[in-house]
Amino acid sequence: MREYAAAHEIAVTETTAFGTRYTTEGVLDTPDGRRPMVRTVWFIEGNEETPRFVTAYPLERSAG
């Protein structure tokens, strides 16, 4: 997942009382050749520097 996050721009940054949440979106290359659009969420707690992976889920592709 770290390679995925490094290859995609941050779509949303949100600051909370607990730290900062970063959301990325983009195509994820899979071993079987599929390329789903995926959203990942990362979090950096207030006094830390290293992001922690929180979740990932597929996005629907737009028609057209």
PDB file of N, CA, C, O and CB in Angstrom:
ATOM      1  N   MET A   1       0.809  -1.198   0.000  1.00  0.00           N
ATOM      2  CA  MET A   1       0.000   0.000   0.000  1.00  0.00           C
ATOM      3  C   MET A   1       0.856   1.268   0.000  1.00  0.00           C
ATOM      4  O   MET A   1       0.432   2.303  -0.514  1.00  0.00           O
ATOM      5  CB  MET A   1      -0.923  -0.005   1.195  1.00  0.00           C
ATOM      6  N   ARG A   2       2.041   1.191   0.565  1.00  0.00           N
ATOM      7  CA  ARG A   2       2.886   2.392   0.593  1.00  0.00           C
ATOM      8  C   ARG A   2       3.251   2.840  -0.823  1.00  0.00           C
ATOM      9  O   ARG A   2       3.289   4.036  -1.112  1.00  0.00           O
ATOM     10  CB  ARG A   2       4.166   2.130   1.409  1.00  0.00           C
ATOM     11  N   GLU A   3       3.521   1.865  -1.708  1.00  0.00           N
ATOM     12  CA  GLU A   3       3.851   2.215  -3.088  1.00  0.00           C
ATOM     13  C   GLU A   3       2.651   2.883  -3.766  1.00  0.00           C
ATOM     14  O   GLU A   3       2.808   3.843  -4.520  1.00  0.00           O
ATOM     15  CB  GLU A   3       4.288   0.957  -3.880  1.00  0.00           C
ATOM     16  N   TYR A   4       1.457   2.363  -3.487  1.00  0.00           N
ATOM     17  CA  TYR A   4       0.234   2.937  -4.037  1.00  0.00           C
ATOM     18  C   TYR A   4       0.088   4.384  -3.577  1.00  0.00           C
ATOM     19  O   TYR A   4      -0.164   5.272  -4.392  1.00  0.00           O
ATOM     20  CB  TYR A   4      -0.999   2.107  -3.616  1.00  0.00           C
ATOM     21  N   ALA A   5       0.243   4.623  -2.290  1.00  0.00           N
ATOM     22  CA  ALA A   5       0.091   5.972  -1.741  1.00  0.00           C
ATOM     23  C   ALA A   5       1.128   6.929  -2.325  1.00  0.00           C
ATOM     24  O   ALA A   5       0.816   8.084  -2.613  1.00  0.00           O
ATOM     25  CB  ALA A   5       0.209   5.941  -0.213  1.00  0.00           C
ATOM     26  N   ALA A   6       2.342   6.457  -2.498  1.00  0.00           N
ATOM     27  CA  ALA A   6       3.395   7.308  -3.042  1.00  0.00           C
ATOM     28  C   ALA A   6       3.147   7.648  -4.505  1.00  0.00           C
ATOM     29  O   ALA A   6       3.590   8.694  -4.980  1.00  0.00           O
ATOM     30  CB  ALA A   6       4.745   6.632  -2.892  1.00  0.00           C
ATOM     31  N   ALA A   7       2.444   6.774  -5.229  1.00  0.00           N
ATOM     32  CA  ALA A   7       2.217   6.974  -6.658  1.00  0.00           C
ATOM     33  C   ALA A   7       0.997   7.843  -6.966  1.00  0.00           C
ATOM     34  O   ALA A   7       0.793   8.227  -8.118  1.00  0.00           O
ATOM     35  CB  ALA A   7       2.059   5.643  -7.330  1.00  0.00           C
ATOM     36  N   HIS A   8       0.180   8.161  -5.949  1.00  0.00           N
ATOM     37  CA  HIS A   8      -1.041   8.927  -6.172  1.00  0.00           C
ATOM     38  C   HIS A   8      -1.059  10.191  -5.321  1.00  0.00           C
ATOM     39  O   HIS A   8      -0.587  10.203  -4.183  1.00  0.00           O
ATOM     40  CB  HIS A   8      -2.269   8.071  -5.870  1.00  0.00           C
ATOM     41  N   GLU A   9      -1.610  11.242  -5.894  1.00  0.00           N
ATOM     42  CA  GLU A   9      -1.698  12.504  -5.169  1.00  0.00           C
ATOM     43  C   GLU A   9      -2.747  12.423  -4.076  1.00  0.00           C
ATOM     44  O   GLU A   9      -3.700  11.650  -4.167  1.00  0.00           O
ATOM     45  CB  GLU A   9      -2.019  13.653  -6.125  1.00  0.00           C
ATOM     46  N   ILE A  10      -2.562  13.223  -3.052  1.00  0.00           N
ATOM     47  CA  ILE A  10      -3.541  13.301  -1.969  1.00  0.00           C
ATOM     48  C   ILE A  10      -4.763  14.039  -2.488  1.00  0.00           C
ATOM     49  O   ILE A  10      -4.652  15.154  -2.997  1.00  0.00           O
ATOM     50  CB  ILE A  10      -2.947  14.014  -0.708  1.00  0.00           C
ATOM     51  N   ALA A  11      -5.936  13.413  -2.358  1.00  0.00           N
ATOM     52  CA  ALA A  11      -7.187  14.000  -2.835  1.00  0.00           C
ATOM     53  C   ALA A  11      -7.815  14.897  -1.775  1.00  0.00           C
ATOM     54  O   ALA A  11      -8.382  15.942  -2.093  1.00  0.00           O
ATOM     55  CB  ALA A  11      -8.170  12.902  -3.241  1.00  0.00           C
ATOM     56  N   VAL A  12      -7.711  14.484  -0.519  1.00  0.00           N
ATOM     57  CA  VAL A  12      -8.334  15.232   0.580  1.00  0.00           C
ATOM     58  C   VAL A  12      -7.417  15.178   1.796  1.00  0.00           C
ATOM     59  O   VAL A  12      -6.847  14.133   2.109  1.00  0.00           O
ATOM     60  CB  VAL A  12      -9.747  14.657   0.927  1.00  0.00           C
ATOM     61  N   THR A  13      -7.280  16.317   2.480  1.00  0.00           N
ATOM     62  CA  THR A  13      -6.559  16.390   3.747  1.00  0.00           C
ATOM     63  C   THR A  13      -7.513  16.960   4.780  1.00  0.00           C
ATOM     64  O   THR A  13      -8.114  18.012   4.562  1.00  0.00           O
ATOM     65  CB  THR A  13      -5.256  17.261   3.627  1.00  0.00           C
ATOM     66  N   GLU A  14      -7.653  16.274   5.898  1.00  0.00           N
ATOM     67  CA  GLU A  14      -8.540  16.739   6.963  1.00  0.00           C
ATOM     68  C   GLU A  14      -7.778  16.747   8.286  1.00  0.00           C
ATOM     69  O   GLU A  14      -7.164  15.749   8.664  1.00  0.00           O
ATOM     70  CB  GLU A  14      -9.810  15.842   7.063  1.00  0.00           C
ATOM     71  N   THR A  15      -7.823  17.883   8.987  1.00  0.00           N
ATOM     72  CA  THR A  15      -7.192  17.989  10.291  1.00  0.00           C
ATOM     73  C   THR A  15      -8.250  17.819  11.370  1.00  0.00           C
ATOM     74  O   THR A  15      -9.305  18.451  11.330  1.00  0.00           O
ATOM     75  CB  THR A  15      -6.456  19.342  10.446  1.00  0.00           C
ATOM     76  N   THR A  16      -7.950  16.951  12.338  1.00  0.00           N
ATOM     77  CA  THR A  16      -8.869  16.716  13.451  1.00  0.00           C
ATOM     78  C   THR A  16      -8.127  16.994  14.755  1.00  0.00           C
ATOM     79  O   THR A  16      -6.940  17.321  14.746  1.00  0.00           O
ATOM     80  CB  THR A  16      -9.434  15.253  13.425  1.00  0.00           C
ATOM     81  N   ALA A  17      -8.822  16.864  15.852  1.00  0.00           N
ATOM     82  CA  ALA A  17      -8.197  17.045  17.161  1.00  0.00           C
ATOM     83  C   ALA A  17      -7.163  15.956  17.442  1.00  0.00           C
ATOM     84  O   ALA A  17      -6.305  16.126  18.309  1.00  0.00           O
ATOM     85  CB  ALA A  17      -9.261  17.050  18.258  1.00  0.00           C
ATOM     86  N   PHE A  18      -7.237  14.844  16.720  1.00  0.00           N
ATOM     87  CA  PHE A  18      -6.343  13.712  16.957  1.00  0.00           C
ATOM     88  C   PHE A  18      -5.163  13.654  15.990  1.00  0.00           C
ATOM     89  O   PHE A  18      -4.193  12.940  16.246  1.00  0.00           O
ATOM     90  CB  PHE A  18      -7.119  12.433  16.865  1.00  0.00           C
ATOM     91  N   GLY A  19      -5.230  14.392  14.891  1.00  0.00           N
ATOM     92  CA  GLY A  19      -4.167  14.364  13.900  1.00  0.00           C
ATOM     93  C   GLY A  19      -4.696  14.735  12.524  1.00  0.00           C
ATOM     94  O   GLY A  19      -5.705  15.430  12.402  1.00  0.00           O
ATOM     95  N   THR A  20      -4.004  14.265  11.488  1.00  0.00           N
ATOM     96  CA  THR A  20      -4.375  14.602  10.116  1.00  0.00           C
ATOM     97  C   THR A  20      -4.676  13.338   9.326  1.00  0.00           C
ATOM     98  O   THR A  20      -3.932  12.358   9.380  1.00  0.00           O
ATOM     99  CB  THR A  20      -3.255  15.407   9.431  1.00  0.00           C
ATOM    100  N   ARG A  21      -5.797  13.380   8.584  1.00  0.00           N
ATOM    101  CA  ARG A  21      -6.224  12.254   7.754  1.00  0.00           C
ATOM    102  C   ARG A  21      -5.995  12.628   6.291  1.00  0.00           C
ATOM    103  O   ARG A  21      -6.362  13.717   5.849  1.00  0.00           O
ATOM    104  CB  ARG A  21      -7.732  11.887   8.016  1.00  0.00           C
ATOM    105  N   TYR A  22      -5.381  11.706   5.548  1.00  0.00           N
ATOM    106  CA  TYR A  22      -5.096  11.910   4.130  1.00  0.00           C
ATOM    107  C   TYR A  22      -5.827  10.844   3.321  1.00  0.00           C
ATOM    108  O   TYR A  22      -5.821   9.667   3.681  1.00  0.00           O
ATOM    109  CB  TYR A  22      -3.562  11.864   3.852  1.00  0.00           C
ATOM    110  N   THR A  23      -6.455  11.264   2.226  1.00  0.00           N
ATOM    111  CA  THR A  23      -7.172  10.346   1.350  1.00  0.00           C
ATOM    112  C   THR A  23      -6.548  10.403  -0.036  1.00  0.00           C
ATOM    113  O   THR A  23      -6.335  11.488  -0.577  1.00  0.00           O
ATOM    114  CB  THR A  23      -8.686  10.691   1.293  1.00  0.00           C
ATOM    115  N   THR A  24      -6.256   9.242  -0.614  1.00  0.00           N
ATOM    116  CA  THR A  24      -5.757   9.164  -1.985  1.00  0.00           C
ATOM    117  C   THR A  24      -6.737   8.342  -2.809  1.00  0.00           C
ATOM    118  O   THR A  24      -7.451   7.489  -2.283  1.00  0.00           O
ATOM    119  CB  THR A  24      -4.326   8.543  -2.034  1.00  0.00           C
ATOM    120  N   GLU A  25      -6.758   8.614  -4.109  1.00  0.00           N
ATOM    121  CA  GLU A  25      -7.615   7.854  -5.021  1.00  0.00           C
ATOM    122  C   GLU A  25      -6.852   7.571  -6.299  1.00  0.00           C
ATOM    123  O   GLU A  25      -6.105   8.419  -6.787  1.00  0.00           O
ATOM    124  CB  GLU A  25      -8.930   8.619  -5.327  1.00  0.00           C
ATOM    125  N   GLY A  26      -7.042   6.377  -6.839  1.00  0.00           N
ATOM    126  CA  GLY A  26      -6.395   6.048  -8.099  1.00  0.00           C
ATOM    127  C   GLY A  26      -6.520   4.574  -8.429  1.00  0.00           C
ATOM    128  O   GLY A  26      -7.162   3.810  -7.708  1.00  0.00           O
ATOM    129  N   VAL A  27      -5.900   4.190  -9.522  1.00  0.00           N
ATOM    130  CA  VAL A  27      -5.937   2.816 -10.012  1.00  0.00           C
ATOM    131  C   VAL A  27      -4.934   1.975  -9.227  1.00  0.00           C
ATOM    132  O   VAL A  27      -3.798   2.389  -8.992  1.00  0.00           O
ATOM    133  CB  VAL A  27      -5.630   2.759 -11.536  1.00  0.00           C
ATOM    134  N   LEU A  28      -5.381   0.788  -8.829  1.00  0.00           N
ATOM    135  CA  LEU A  28      -4.522  -0.155  -8.126  1.00  0.00           C
ATOM    136  C   LEU A  28      -4.265  -1.340  -9.046  1.00  0.00           C
ATOM    137  O   LEU A  28      -5.195  -2.056  -9.416  1.00  0.00           O
ATOM    138  CB  LEU A  28      -5.164  -0.617  -6.776  1.00  0.00           C
ATOM    139  N   ASP A  29      -3.000  -1.549  -9.418  1.00  0.00           N
ATOM    140  CA  ASP A  29      -2.648  -2.703 -10.244  1.00  0.00           C
ATOM    141  C   ASP A  29      -2.657  -3.953  -9.367  1.00  0.00           C
ATOM    142  O   ASP A  29      -2.049  -3.968  -8.297  1.00  0.00           O
ATOM    143  CB  ASP A  29      -1.252  -2.508 -10.924  1.00  0.00           C
ATOM    144  N   THR A  30      -3.346  -5.000  -9.821  1.00  0.00           N
ATOM    145  CA  THR A  30      -3.456  -6.239  -9.054  1.00  0.00           C
ATOM    146  C   THR A  30      -2.688  -7.357  -9.742  1.00  0.00           C
ATOM    147  O   THR A  30      -2.419  -7.267 -10.940  1.00  0.00           O
ATOM    148  CB  THR A  30      -4.930  -6.636  -8.873  1.00  0.00           C
ATOM    149  N   PRO A  31      -2.330  -8.408  -9.015  1.00  0.00           N
ATOM    150  CA  PRO A  31      -1.583  -9.519  -9.613  1.00  0.00           C
ATOM    151  C   PRO A  31      -2.297 -10.193 -10.775  1.00  0.00           C
ATOM    152  O   PRO A  31      -1.640 -10.723 -11.672  1.00  0.00           O
ATOM    153  CB  PRO A  31      -1.291 -10.542  -8.569  1.00  0.00           C
ATOM    154  N   ASP A  32      -3.640 -10.185 -10.782  1.00  0.00           N
ATOM    155  CA  ASP A  32      -4.360 -10.858 -11.868  1.00  0.00           C
ATOM    156  C   ASP A  32      -4.699  -9.921 -13.028  1.00  0.00           C
ATOM    157  O   ASP A  32      -5.443 -10.296 -13.934  1.00  0.00           O
ATOM    158  CB  ASP A  32      -5.633 -11.475 -11.333  1.00  0.00           C
ATOM    159  N   GLY A  33      -4.150  -8.698 -12.999  1.00  0.00           N
ATOM    160  CA  GLY A  33      -4.319  -7.790 -14.133  1.00  0.00           C
ATOM    161  C   GLY A  33      -5.481  -6.824 -14.037  1.00  0.00           C
ATOM    162  O   GLY A  33      -5.584  -5.901 -14.845  1.00  0.00           O
ATOM    163  N   ARG A  34      -6.358  -7.019 -13.067  1.00  0.00           N
ATOM    164  CA  ARG A  34      -7.448  -6.049 -12.902  1.00  0.00           C
ATOM    165  C   ARG A  34      -6.862  -4.728 -12.421  1.00  0.00           C
ATOM    166  O   ARG A  34      -5.780  -4.707 -11.833  1.00  0.00           O
ATOM    167  CB  ARG A  34      -8.529  -6.575 -11.897  1.00  0.00           C
ATOM    168  N   ARG A  35      -7.565  -3.631 -12.665  1.00  0.00           N
ATOM    169  CA  ARG A  35      -7.084  -2.310 -12.268  1.00  0.00           C
ATOM    170  C   ARG A  35      -8.236  -1.497 -11.661  1.00  0.00           C
ATOM    171  O   ARG A  35      -8.695  -0.534 -12.275  1.00  0.00           O
ATOM    172  CB  ARG A  35      -6.466  -1.562 -13.485  1.00  0.00           C
ATOM    173  N   PRO A  36      -8.709  -1.874 -10.464  1.00  0.00           N
ATOM    174  CA  PRO A  36      -9.832  -1.153  -9.866  1.00  0.00           C
ATOM    175  C   PRO A  36      -9.419   0.236  -9.374  1.00  0.00           C
ATOM    176  O   PRO A  36      -8.267   0.462  -9.002  1.00  0.00           O
ATOM    177  CB  PRO A  36     -10.415  -1.960  -8.709  1.00  0.00           C
ATOM    178  N   MET A  37     -10.379   1.155  -9.382  1.00  0.00           N
ATOM    179  CA  MET A  37     -10.188   2.457  -8.754  1.00  0.00           C
ATOM    180  C   MET A  37     -10.356   2.243  -7.256  1.00  0.00           C
ATOM    181  O   MET A  37     -11.336   1.639  -6.820  1.00  0.00           O
ATOM    182  CB  MET A  37     -11.203   3.542  -9.310  1.00  0.00           C
ATOM    183  N   VAL A  38      -9.405   2.734  -6.469  1.00  0.00           N
ATOM    184  CA  VAL A  38      -9.405   2.491  -5.031  1.00  0.00           C
ATOM    185  C   VAL A  38      -9.173   3.798  -4.287  1.00  0.00           C
ATOM    186  O   VAL A  38      -8.402   4.652  -4.725  1.00  0.00           O
ATOM    187  CB  VAL A  38      -8.330   1.451  -4.650  1.00  0.00           C
ATOM    188  N   ARG A  39      -9.849   3.936  -3.163  1.00  0.00           N
ATOM    189  CA  ARG A  39      -9.609   5.057  -2.249  1.00  0.00           C
ATOM    190  C   ARG A  39      -8.909   4.498  -1.016  1.00  0.00           C
ATOM    191  O   ARG A  39      -9.356   3.501  -0.450  1.00  0.00           O
ATOM    192  CB  ARG A  39     -10.954   5.796  -1.861  1.00  0.00           C
ATOM    193  N   THR A  40      -7.814   5.133  -0.596  1.00  0.00           N
ATOM    194  CA  THR A  40      -7.134   4.739   0.634  1.00  0.00           C
ATOM    195  C   THR A  40      -7.171   5.902   1.611  1.00  0.00           C
ATOM    196  O   THR A  40      -7.221   7.068   1.219  1.00  0.00           O
ATOM    197  CB  THR A  40      -5.670   4.301   0.353  1.00  0.00           C
ATOM    198  N   VAL A  41      -7.145   5.558   2.884  1.00  0.00           N
ATOM    199  CA  VAL A  41      -7.134   6.568   3.937  1.00  0.00           C
ATOM    200  C   VAL A  41      -5.940   6.286   4.836  1.00  0.00           C
ATOM    201  O   VAL A  41      -5.705   5.151   5.251  1.00  0.00           O
ATOM    202  CB  VAL A  41      -8.475   6.566   4.754  1.00  0.00           C
ATOM    203  N   TRP A  42      -5.190   7.347   5.127  1.00  0.00           N
ATOM    204  CA  TRP A  42      -4.004   7.286   5.980  1.00  0.00           C
ATOM    205  C   TRP A  42      -4.173   8.315   7.086  1.00  0.00           C
ATOM    206  O   TRP A  42      -4.864   9.316   6.901  1.00  0.00           O
ATOM    207  CB  TRP A  42      -2.689   7.544   5.162  1.00  0.00           C
ATOM    208  N   PHE A  43      -3.547   8.079   8.235  1.00  0.00           N
ATOM    209  CA  PHE A  43      -3.694   8.985   9.369  1.00  0.00           C
ATOM    210  C   PHE A  43      -2.342   9.199  10.033  1.00  0.00           C
ATOM    211  O   PHE A  43      -1.581   8.255  10.244  1.00  0.00           O
ATOM    212  CB  PHE A  43      -4.718   8.434  10.386  1.00  0.00           C
ATOM    213  N   ILE A  44      -2.054  10.461  10.361  1.00  0.00           N
ATOM    214  CA  ILE A  44      -0.865  10.792  11.142  1.00  0.00           C
ATOM    215  C   ILE A  44      -1.349  11.389  12.454  1.00  0.00           C
ATOM    216  O   ILE A  44      -1.982  12.445  12.474  1.00  0.00           O
ATOM    217  CB  ILE A  44       0.091  11.787  10.369  1.00  0.00           C
ATOM    218  N   GLU A  45      -1.043  10.698  13.555  1.00  0.00           N
ATOM    219  CA  GLU A  45      -1.450  11.199  14.858  1.00  0.00           C
ATOM    220  C   GLU A  45      -0.682  12.474  15.185  1.00  0.00           C
ATOM    221  O   GLU A  45       0.416  12.697  14.677  1.00  0.00           O
ATOM    222  CB  GLU A  45      -1.223  10.132  15.949  1.00  0.00           C
ATOM    223  N   GLY A  46      -1.270  13.304  16.034  1.00  0.00           N
ATOM    224  CA  GLY A  46      -0.780  14.636  16.357  1.00  0.00           C
ATOM    225  C   GLY A  46       0.716  14.849  16.411  1.00  0.00           C
ATOM    226  O   GLY A  46       1.224  15.733  15.720  1.00  0.00           O
ATOM    227  N   ASN A  47       1.445  14.076  17.203  1.00  0.00           N
ATOM    228  CA  ASN A  47       2.878  14.326  17.383  1.00  0.00           C
ATOM    229  C   ASN A  47       3.761  13.344  16.620  1.00  0.00           C
ATOM    230  O   ASN A  47       4.971  13.313  16.847  1.00  0.00           O
ATOM    231  CB  ASN A  47       3.223  14.269  18.845  1.00  0.00           C
ATOM    232  N   GLU A  48       3.198  12.550  15.732  1.00  0.00           N
ATOM    233  CA  GLU A  48       3.975  11.586  14.957  1.00  0.00           C
ATOM    234  C   GLU A  48       4.270  12.113  13.558  1.00  0.00           C
ATOM    235  O   GLU A  48       3.678  13.101  13.123  1.00  0.00           O
ATOM    236  CB  GLU A  48       3.233  10.252  14.868  1.00  0.00           C
ATOM    237  N   GLU A  49       5.180  11.457  12.861  1.00  0.00           N
ATOM    238  CA  GLU A  49       5.536  11.865  11.507  1.00  0.00           C
ATOM    239  C   GLU A  49       5.185  10.800  10.466  1.00  0.00           C
ATOM    240  O   GLU A  49       5.062  11.109   9.281  1.00  0.00           O
ATOM    241  CB  GLU A  49       7.016  12.178  11.438  1.00  0.00           C
ATOM    242  N   THR A  50       5.025   9.565  10.898  1.00  0.00           N
ATOM    243  CA  THR A  50       4.799   8.452   9.982  1.00  0.00           C
ATOM    244  C   THR A  50       3.309   8.186   9.805  1.00  0.00           C
ATOM    245  O   THR A  50       2.596   7.984  10.788  1.00  0.00           O
ATOM    246  CB  THR A  50       5.503   7.190  10.488  1.00  0.00           C
ATOM    247  N   PRO A  51       2.828   8.186   8.548  1.00  0.00           N
ATOM    248  CA  PRO A  51       1.409   7.879   8.332  1.00  0.00           C
ATOM    249  C   PRO A  51       1.104   6.411   8.619  1.00  0.00           C
ATOM    250  O   PRO A  51       1.936   5.529   8.406  1.00  0.00           O
ATOM    251  CB  PRO A  51       1.005   8.223   6.895  1.00  0.00           C
ATOM    252  N   ARG A  52      -0.108   6.177   9.106  1.00  0.00           N
ATOM    253  CA  ARG A  52      -0.601   4.840   9.395  1.00  0.00           C
ATOM    254  C   ARG A  52      -1.735   4.540   8.418  1.00  0.00           C
ATOM    255  O   ARG A  52      -2.645   5.350   8.247  1.00  0.00           O
ATOM    256  CB  ARG A  52      -1.079   4.714  10.884  1.00  0.00           C
ATOM    257  N   PHE A  53      -1.676   3.377   7.783  1.00  0.00           N
ATOM    258  CA  PHE A  53      -2.732   2.962   6.863  1.00  0.00           C
ATOM    259  C   PHE A  53      -3.985   2.644   7.673  1.00  0.00           C
ATOM    260  O   PHE A  53      -3.919   1.915   8.663  1.00  0.00           O
ATOM    261  CB  PHE A  53      -2.289   1.728   6.009  1.00  0.00           C
ATOM    262  N   VAL A  54      -5.149   3.201   7.244  1.00  0.00           N
ATOM    263  CA  VAL A  54      -6.404   2.984   7.961  1.00  0.00           C
ATOM    264  C   VAL A  54      -7.316   2.039   7.191  1.00  0.00           C
ATOM    265  O   VAL A  54      -7.766   1.035   7.744  1.00  0.00           O
ATOM    266  CB  VAL A  54      -7.116   4.317   8.209  1.00  0.00           C
ATOM    267  N   THR A  55      -7.598   2.340   5.921  1.00  0.00           N
ATOM    268  CA  THR A  55      -8.523   1.514   5.154  1.00  0.00           C
ATOM    269  C   THR A  55      -8.352   1.756   3.663  1.00  0.00           C
ATOM    270  O   THR A  55      -7.746   2.741   3.241  1.00  0.00           O
ATOM    271  CB  THR A  55      -9.968   1.794   5.572  1.00  0.00           C
ATOM    272  N   ALA A  56      -8.900   0.836   2.875  1.00  0.00           N
ATOM    273  CA  ALA A  56      -8.957   0.981   1.419  1.00  0.00           C
ATOM    274  C   ALA A  56     -10.249   0.354   0.939  1.00  0.00           C
ATOM    275  O   ALA A  56     -10.693  -0.664   1.472  1.00  0.00           O
ATOM    276  CB  ALA A  56      -7.719   0.323   0.720  1.00  0.00           C
ATOM    277  N   TYR A  57     -10.848   0.961  -0.063  1.00  0.00           N
ATOM    278  CA  TYR A  57     -12.052   0.360  -0.630  1.00  0.00           C
ATOM    279  C   TYR A  57     -12.208   0.780  -2.090  1.00  0.00           C
ATOM    280  O   TYR A  57     -11.744   1.846  -2.492  1.00  0.00           O
ATOM    281  CB  TYR A  57     -13.301   0.764   0.187  1.00  0.00           C
ATOM    282  N   PRO A  58     -12.868  -0.072  -2.877  1.00  0.00           N
ATOM    283  CA  PRO A  58     -13.014   0.221  -4.312  1.00  0.00           C
ATOM    284  C   PRO A  58     -14.004   1.350  -4.552  1.00  0.00           C
ATOM    285  O   PRO A  58     -14.956   1.540  -3.796  1.00  0.00           O
ATOM    286  CB  PRO A  58     -13.464  -1.031  -5.069  1.00  0.00           C
ATOM    287  N   LEU A  59     -13.757   2.088  -5.617  1.00  0.00           N
ATOM    288  CA  LEU A  59     -14.670   3.140  -6.059  1.00  0.00           C
ATOM    289  C   LEU A  59     -15.343   2.685  -7.348  1.00  0.00           C
ATOM    290  O   LEU A  59     -14.783   1.898  -8.111  1.00  0.00           O
ATOM    291  CB  LEU A  59     -13.917   4.498  -6.267  1.00  0.00           C
ATOM    292  N   GLU A  60     -16.527   3.180  -7.575  1.00  0.00           N
ATOM    293  CA  GLU A  60     -17.210   2.888  -8.834  1.00  0.00           C
ATOM    294  C   GLU A  60     -16.602   3.756  -9.923  1.00  0.00           C
ATOM    295  O   GLU A  60     -16.339   4.940  -9.714  1.00  0.00           O
ATOM    296  CB  GLU A  60     -18.750   3.132  -8.718  1.00  0.00           C
ATOM    297  N   ARG A  61     -16.383   3.164 -11.072  1.00  0.00           N
ATOM    298  CA  ARG A  61     -15.876   3.948 -12.208  1.00  0.00           C
ATOM    299  C   ARG A  61     -17.043   4.687 -12.847  1.00  0.00           C
ATOM    300  O   ARG A  61     -18.147   4.151 -12.944  1.00  0.00           O
ATOM    301  CB  ARG A  61     -15.155   3.033 -13.260  1.00  0.00           C
ATOM    302  N   SER A  62     -16.799   5.907 -13.279  1.00  0.00           N
ATOM    303  CA  SER A  62     -17.864   6.658 -13.944  1.00  0.00           C
ATOM    304  C   SER A  62     -18.046   6.158 -15.360  1.00  0.00           C
ATOM    305  O   SER A  62     -17.080   5.763 -16.012  1.00  0.00           O
ATOM    306  CB  SER A  62     -17.557   8.163 -13.946  1.00  0.00           C
ATOM    307  N   ALA A  63     -19.261   6.173 -15.833  1.00  0.00           N
ATOM    308  CA  ALA A  63     -19.569   5.730 -17.206  1.00  0.00           C
ATOM    309  C   ALA A  63     -19.045   6.756 -18.193  1.00  0.00           C
ATOM    310  O   ALA A  63     -19.109   7.958 -17.938  1.00  0.00           O
ATOM    311  CB  ALA A  63     -21.103   5.520 -17.402  1.00  0.00           C
ATOM    312  N   GLY A  64     -18.532   6.290 -19.310  1.00  0.00           N
ATOM    313  CA  GLY A  64     -18.140   7.200 -20.361  1.00  0.00           C
ATOM    314  C   GLY A  64     -16.774   7.133 -20.745  1.00  0.00           C
ATOM    315  O   GLY A  64     -16.345   7.870 -21.633  1.00  0.00           O
TER     316      GLY A  64
END
